[in-house]
């Protein structure tokens, strides 16, 4: 952690994110492109685009 900002790699265990949330830390997820190629193909501005589905799965797991 440097200047109060810590970064996790894209393949970091979810438990690290949950730990941060439980400690009251802010968590931001970069979901603008699918770097793992494990997302879903959806129309985006009229063209098929692969988008990450991890943020949706994470939000569902966190809240439900």
N, C-alpha and C positions, 0 to 999 in steps of 0.2 A: 504494500500500500504506500502510495506517495501522495502527499498533499490531500489526504483524506479520500483518495480515489483508488479503488482496487478493480482490477480487470480479471475476468475469467475467460478461459479459452472456450471456443464453441462446443467442445466435447467435454466440458467440465461436468462433474456429477451434479445432478439436481439438488442433492443434499447441501451443497455449498450455497446454492441460491436460497434454499429454505432456511438455512442457518442465518444468513444475512437478514432475511425478512423477519425472522423471529427475534433478532437482536435490534430491530427497529431501523435497519439500514435501508437506503433507497436502492432499488434494483432497476436497471434499464436494460431492455432487450433490443438489440439491433435486428430488425426483421425485414429489412428492405430488400434482401436478396437471399436466395437459397444456396448457401455455400456448401451444404452437405449433399445436395441433390436428392434429399429424402422427402421433399415437400410434395405438394399437389399442384397439378396443372389447372389453371383457372384463366378465364378471360380477363385481360387487363388492358384497358384502352383498346378493346376490340381484337387483341391478339392473344393467343395462348401463351401463358407465362407460368413458369414454375415458381411458386411462392412457398416459403417455409410455413409449416404447420405447427412448429414447436411452441410458439408463443400461445397459440390457442389451447394446445394440449396442456401446457404449463398452467395457464389461467384456470382451466377447468379443474385440474388436479389440486390447485392451491385453494380454490374457493368451494369446491363441491365434494 
